[in-house]
Amino acid sequence: MKLVSYLRDGQDQLALLVNGLLYNMDELHPNLPGSMGMLLNYWDDAIPLVKDAEDAIQKGRFLQNRGIPYNSVTLLSPVPFPTSCRDGYAFRRHIETIRKNRGALMIPEYDRYPVFFFTNHHSITGPGEIRCMPDHLENLDFELEAAIVICRHGRNIKAEHADSYIGGLMIMNDISARTLQMEEMLLNLGPAKGKDFATALGPVLVTLDELETFEIPAKENHTGKCWNLAMHCSVNGVQVSKGNIGDMDWTFAEIIERASYGVDLYPGDVIGSGTVGTGCFLELNGTARLNNPAHEDQWLKAGDLIEMKINEIGALHNTIVAEESDWSILKQKK
């Protein structure tokens, strides 16, 4: 199933996407909620009804004229109000390349346990504009990722059971202000301010049953579902990045196990995969400079259009917009 949240009368409306049309969830069945937050909290009771509704639409038992064209609405993040947002470090190739580009060896601890950081769940956005202050626009970057949302409450969840806590997959663009990020991390904290202003999710949440034919084994000595789904990112129509969810070394199940150790996870908690190999300008610029010291770094700027695609999930479009302000958030630049 493909689940979408869009703006309706100033509020988030949950809909089922079938053949290019949106069907409002609370109009499909009286016991179905109208928001993603409510669906996630009543997942086990609601999902069988959603499946029945999708089957009725596909078989023509639900009036097609009740559907709303997908391209006619203002899309929100599929999970407009996540209860938290963590971002992982699941792609070894990305970490290894970043370290190589700055002359560092691969850190052995990477293969011992999955790690993550918390980002600002109140700054989650969907397709559309990404508003940036002046300091954000200094070395502004994209990060091509996948993300999941938790659909059941759990604590101390073992990796072998963790996939049942995943509501679905979506695209994630972890927008990163690299100058702010690097300044903070000099003090052994962060990335915090370099990432707390915008994280884009969307355009749809695809449930795992829809992706069964794309499942592949996890990498050796790892546990959990993985999927052969190609990932791409273009900036202003030029492809700059490509990878595959199947390249994940740490699985979402293993990240869930780590995140839930001594901690409650709740429906609505979002977890990102971390950046795929080649999935950001920070990595791409570093690699290019190794090959050509005269390389001119590329960063995002106001007006740029970012398009991220993951097969079977969709395409997430975001435009960088300079927020109208002459205030520098941290300090007067010298």
Wavefront OBJ file of the C-alpha trace (Angstrom):
o trace
v 0.000 0.000 0.000
v 1.022 3.569 -0.651
v 0.007 6.070 2.027
v 0.024 9.838 1.501
v -0.538 12.865 3.719
v -1.675 16.077 2.048
v -2.962 19.493 3.048
v -6.752 19.722 3.294
v -8.513 22.727 4.823
v -5.339 23.669 6.674
v -4.847 20.220 8.237
v -3.070 16.988 7.368
v -5.264 14.443 5.593
v -4.282 10.778 5.242
v -5.101 9.102 1.934
v -4.534 5.816 0.132
v -2.856 6.166 -3.278
v -4.224 3.792 -5.926
v -3.597 4.175 -9.677
v -2.743 7.852 -9.419
v -5.773 8.751 -7.290
v -5.985 9.599 -3.592
v -8.790 8.176 -1.463
v -9.280 9.836 1.908
v -8.787 7.188 4.557
v -11.675 8.206 6.810
v -14.034 8.073 3.820
v -13.032 4.515 2.914
v -14.323 3.059 6.198
v -15.914 4.664 9.274
v -13.339 3.014 11.544
v -10.319 4.355 9.671
v -8.567 7.512 10.918
v -7.983 10.627 8.871
v -4.372 11.193 9.929
v -1.137 9.213 9.747
v -0.531 9.738 13.454
v -3.777 7.983 14.350
v -3.201 5.198 11.822
v 0.212 4.423 13.304
v -1.223 4.321 16.831
v -3.968 1.865 15.793
v -1.918 0.048 13.151
v -2.827 -3.563 13.900
v -6.563 -2.848 13.936
v -6.559 -0.445 10.986
v -4.254 -2.036 8.391
v -6.576 -4.995 7.583
v -9.345 -2.453 6.846
v -6.985 -0.452 4.620
v -6.086 -3.610 2.685
v -9.766 -4.424 2.201
v -10.387 -0.875 0.985
v -7.528 -1.061 -1.499
v -8.879 -4.358 -2.823
v -12.348 -2.820 -3.214
v -10.890 0.112 -5.181
v -8.860 -2.174 -7.440
v -11.935 -4.314 -8.165
v -14.174 -1.321 -8.849
v -16.326 -1.736 -5.735
v -15.485 1.795 -4.571
v -16.520 4.696 -6.793
v -13.556 5.972 -8.789
v -15.022 9.478 -8.820
v -14.317 9.613 -5.085
v -10.603 9.653 -5.911
v -8.597 12.882 -6.011
v -5.816 13.255 -8.607
v -2.454 12.829 -6.884
v -0.952 15.792 -8.732
v -3.726 18.181 -7.656
v -2.902 18.395 -3.928
v -0.205 19.929 -1.725
v 1.759 16.979 -0.429
v 3.080 16.867 3.120
v 5.572 14.505 4.672
v 3.828 11.090 4.814
v 4.421 11.332 8.571
v 3.731 15.042 9.155
v 4.243 15.002 12.924
v 6.767 12.303 13.874
v 7.170 11.650 17.574
v 10.955 11.621 17.142
v 13.520 11.402 14.343
v 16.769 9.433 14.442
v 19.237 9.123 11.585
v 21.546 6.150 11.218
v 24.943 5.423 9.653
v 24.062 2.290 7.706
v 26.131 2.559 4.495
v 29.749 1.561 5.059
v 30.877 2.812 1.645
v 29.859 6.390 2.465
v 31.715 6.417 5.808
v 34.795 4.747 4.343
v 34.978 7.212 1.448
v 34.467 10.277 3.667
v 37.323 9.125 5.904
v 39.592 8.231 2.984
v 39.011 11.676 1.459
v 40.419 13.323 4.577
v 43.292 10.867 4.955
v 41.809 8.778 7.779
v 41.550 5.004 8.047
v 38.169 3.307 8.416
v 37.145 3.297 12.066
v 36.890 -0.353 13.265
v 34.044 0.434 15.663
v 31.772 0.944 12.650
v 31.429 -2.827 12.252
v 30.684 -3.450 15.944
v 27.372 -1.651 16.410
v 25.024 0.652 14.487
v 24.923 4.282 15.588
v 22.503 7.154 15.055
v 21.897 10.770 16.031
v 18.709 12.625 16.907
v 17.505 15.414 14.640
v 14.691 17.933 15.029
v 11.378 16.145 14.467
v 9.586 19.514 14.493
v 11.501 20.501 11.342
v 10.236 17.586 9.250
v 8.879 18.735 5.898
v 7.618 17.074 2.734
v 7.975 17.938 -0.942
v 8.311 21.644 -1.723
v 10.391 24.511 -0.406
v 13.315 24.223 2.012
v 13.761 27.609 3.716
v 17.348 28.467 4.562
v 18.939 31.236 6.600
v 22.240 32.780 5.428
v 24.398 30.502 7.573
v 22.579 27.439 6.196
v 23.515 28.460 2.652
v 27.235 28.233 3.421
v 28.192 24.819 2.020
v 24.585 23.566 1.943
v 24.255 19.877 1.154
v 21.714 17.150 0.423
v 21.865 13.590 1.756
v 20.195 10.777 -0.184
v 18.624 8.327 2.270
v 15.723 5.987 2.939
v 13.685 6.098 6.139
v 11.188 4.003 8.069
v 8.487 4.831 10.596
v 7.730 2.761 13.690
v 4.152 1.427 13.829
v 4.122 -0.425 17.171
v 5.264 0.402 20.677
v 8.274 -1.598 21.758
v 11.280 -1.745 24.070
v 14.414 -3.910 23.952
v 13.376 -5.145 20.504
v 15.578 -7.900 19.076
v 16.699 -7.480 15.458
v 15.115 -10.788 14.424
v 11.696 -9.394 15.379
v 12.234 -5.740 14.539
v 10.929 -5.711 10.954
v 7.387 -6.174 12.297
v 7.725 -2.725 13.924
v 8.284 -1.024 10.538
v 5.248 0.730 9.060
v 6.875 1.346 5.695
v 9.655 2.930 3.670
v 9.972 6.483 2.338
v 12.618 8.773 0.849
v 14.600 11.006 3.211
v 16.668 14.073 2.338
v 18.758 15.028 5.356
v 19.507 18.644 4.420
v 22.858 19.620 5.953
v 24.507 23.009 6.542
v 28.107 21.818 6.480
v 29.792 24.973 7.800
v 27.580 25.015 10.900
v 27.996 21.267 11.276
v 31.800 21.367 11.148
v 32.011 24.334 13.535
v 30.024 22.489 16.195
v 31.800 19.188 15.732
v 35.129 20.853 16.517
v 33.748 20.902 20.071
v 32.891 17.178 19.925
v 29.163 17.893 19.741
v 26.740 18.084 16.851
v 25.772 17.847 14.085
v 22.778 19.562 15.788
v 22.540 23.093 14.356
v 23.840 21.996 10.987
v 20.844 19.710 10.520
v 17.982 20.908 12.706
v 16.330 23.322 10.254
v 14.903 20.892 7.664
v 14.622 17.180 6.950
v 12.446 16.241 3.974
v 10.422 13.008 3.817
v 8.147 11.723 1.105
v 6.332 11.680 -1.100
v 4.660 8.443 0.073
v 5.020 5.771 2.746
v 5.128 2.330 1.101
v 4.217 -0.602 3.334
v 6.567 -3.584 3.373
v 4.054 -6.013 1.846
v 4.259 -3.953 -1.344
v 8.028 -4.509 -1.482
v 8.200 -8.262 -0.854
v 9.343 -9.093 -4.399
v 12.324 -6.755 -3.958
v 13.596 -8.312 -0.721
v 17.190 -9.537 -0.737
v 19.294 -11.141 2.002
v 21.004 -8.881 4.497
v 24.777 -8.758 4.264
v 26.806 -11.518 5.892
v 26.506 -11.574 9.700
v 23.615 -9.088 9.626
v 19.931 -9.595 10.463
v 16.769 -8.082 8.983
v 15.024 -7.244 5.758
v 16.818 -5.513 2.910
v 15.549 -4.456 -0.509
v 16.994 -4.167 -4.005
v 15.729 -0.633 -4.683
v 17.809 1.782 -6.744
v 18.328 5.299 -5.376
v 19.114 8.433 -7.408
v 19.528 12.146 -6.767
v 19.577 14.958 -9.330
v 20.233 18.661 -8.793
v 18.730 20.973 -11.413
v 18.134 17.979 -13.678
v 21.714 16.645 -13.519
v 22.218 13.305 -11.773
v 24.830 13.611 -9.034
v 24.259 10.488 -6.925
v 23.127 6.895 -7.194
v 23.056 3.857 -4.952
v 20.754 1.139 -3.664
v 18.960 0.429 -0.393
v 20.418 -3.055 -0.764
v 23.861 -1.532 -0.127
v 22.986 -0.976 3.544
v 25.438 -2.765 5.825
v 23.461 -2.252 9.044
v 19.784 -3.083 8.515
v 16.864 -1.074 9.821
v 16.102 -4.042 12.097
v 19.552 -3.773 13.673
v 19.223 -0.011 14.095
v 15.854 -0.579 15.804
v 17.478 -3.079 18.175
v 20.167 -0.537 19.071
v 17.712 2.370 19.398
v 15.294 0.410 21.611
v 17.910 -0.905 24.038
v 16.580 0.320 27.387
v 14.337 2.782 25.533
v 10.698 2.805 24.430
v 10.030 3.275 20.713
v 6.621 4.656 19.799
v 4.378 4.708 16.733
v 5.438 7.726 14.708
v 9.173 7.516 15.479
v 11.117 7.995 12.225
v 14.521 6.386 11.586
v 16.719 7.285 8.614
v 19.273 5.000 7.012
v 22.072 7.516 6.777
v 23.656 8.591 3.509
v 24.127 6.105 0.677
v 27.552 5.956 -0.986
v 27.991 9.006 -3.308
v 24.876 10.426 -1.612
v 26.031 13.975 -0.765
v 28.272 16.764 -2.047
v 30.552 16.450 0.999
v 31.597 12.999 -0.205
v 31.527 13.832 -3.918
v 33.615 16.990 -3.512
v 36.208 15.175 -1.407
v 36.566 12.387 -3.963
v 36.828 14.890 -6.821
v 39.563 16.870 -5.014
v 41.634 13.703 -4.565
v 41.541 13.185 -8.328
v 41.908 16.869 -9.226
v 43.223 19.351 -6.626
v 41.832 22.200 -8.770
v 38.274 20.886 -8.454
v 35.712 23.563 -7.576
v 33.348 22.256 -4.908
v 29.642 22.158 -5.654
v 27.083 23.031 -2.976
v 23.370 23.747 -3.009
v 22.275 27.336 -3.497
v 19.005 29.263 -3.482
v 16.818 28.249 -6.413
v 18.274 24.742 -6.772
v 15.835 21.886 -7.368
v 16.678 18.560 -5.720
v 14.969 15.426 -7.038
v 15.418 12.158 -5.159
v 14.078 8.874 -6.474
v 13.858 5.399 -4.993
v 12.387 2.675 -7.187
v 8.867 1.613 -6.144
v 8.666 4.491 -3.650
v 8.529 7.594 -5.815
v 10.280 10.922 -6.314
v 10.804 13.638 -3.700
v 11.217 17.191 -5.033
v 12.535 20.085 -2.943
v 13.558 23.628 -3.878
v 16.073 25.658 -1.869
v 14.697 29.072 -0.867
v 16.588 31.878 0.897
v 14.593 32.918 3.952
v 14.127 36.688 4.047
v 16.366 37.859 6.875
v 19.618 39.761 7.326
v 20.290 38.081 10.670
v 23.174 35.621 10.970
v 22.055 33.040 13.509
v 25.294 32.376 15.288
v 27.776 35.197 14.779
v 28.789 38.087 12.606
v 30.996 36.663 9.907
v 34.462 38.166 9.811
l 1 2 3 4 5 6 7 8 9 10 11 12 13 14 15 16 17 18 19 20 21 22 23 24 25 26 27 28 29 30 31 32 33 34 35 36 37 38 39 40 41 42 43 44 45 46 47 48 49 50 51 52 53 54 55 56 57 58 59 60 61 62 63 64 65 66 67 68 69 70 71 72 73 74 75 76 77 78 79 80 81 82 83 84 85 86 87 88 89 90 91 92 93 94 95 96 97 98 99 100 101 102 103 104 105 106 107 108 109 110 111 112 113 114 115 116 117 118 119 120 121 122 123 124 125 126 127 128 129 130 131 132 133 134 135 136 137 138 139 140 141 142 143 144 145 146 147 148 149 150 151 152 153 154 155 156 157 158 159 160 161 162 163 164 165 166 167 168 169 170 171 172 173 174 175 176 177 178 179 180 181 182 183 184 185 186 187 188 189 190 191 192 193 194 195 196 197 198 199 200 201 202 203 204 205 206 207 208 209 210 211 212 213 214 215 216 217 218 219 220 221 222 223 224 225 226 227 228 229 230 231 232 233 234 235 236 237 238 239 240 241 242 243 244 245 246 247 248 249 250 251 252 253 254 255 256 257 258 259 260 261 262 263 264 265 266 267 268 269 270 271 272 273 274 275 276 277 278 279 280 281 282 283 284 285 286 287 288 289 290 291 292 293 294 295 296 297 298 299 300 301 302 303 304 305 306 307 308 309 310 311 312 313 314 315 316 317 318 319 320 321 322 323 324 325 326 327 328 329 330 331 332 333 334
